[in-house]
């Protein structure tokens, strides 16, 4: 098995200069937090949200200290609550006067054999991961439709394509995110809005380590071609690409961010 170290962190190149972005589930060290930082490094102004208000406030303060208070704002949002989703997007327009990019990163996992899975377990994962992405995509498109511009990037997963035991609810939700992305892209094309998704395999962060056994993490890492997991910022780099003008002809695409063997 090849073991390749993560590449050197890539500096910003102003790819999102002047853009305003909303990023959900962006409090902390996961993909959402890494995406917020990368967007700021690329010149964007960001409104970050998360269901965890304390962590969100702490991360807002951290980013504001590095990039300036004018570049970052935060608003708690539970994506299962339509009123909170509406308030988030109203705040984005009120704060910055425009909405250019939305990154739908909110998702909820868990592990349970299908025969033991409860309706509550199934519904909770689907409501956050799929329904939450739907609510935020709908809210974004309603605002972007009138301006004739915008980009939405959803966070899917390779388990939307590949089977993994104990992940029926999460896999079904992420496969739904992929289908939602493709359908939304076709509808949004007529008013100049692009909708794409990333599909990561294994991006390591503290929360994942807490909810996944060391044995499973070792097994999943062994499947990766480079013999290592992705850093969250490596996934964020692809989200930056999809949000930028470098992907201007791409819509309805699901981009695999994976080092897995076929």
Secondary structure, DSSP 8 states (H G I E B T S, - for coil): -------------STTTT-EEEESS-SSSSHHHHHHHHHHHTT-EEEE--S-HHHHHHHHHHHHHHH-GGGEEE----TT-HHHHHHHHHHHHHHHS---EEEE---------GGG--HHHHHHHHIIIIIHHHHHHHHHHHHHHHHT--EEEEE--GGGTS--TT-HHHHHHHHHHHHHHHHHHHHHGGGT-EEEEEEES-EE-HHHHHHS-HHHHHHHHHTBTTSS-EEHHHHHHHHHHHHSGGGTT--S-EEEE--B--
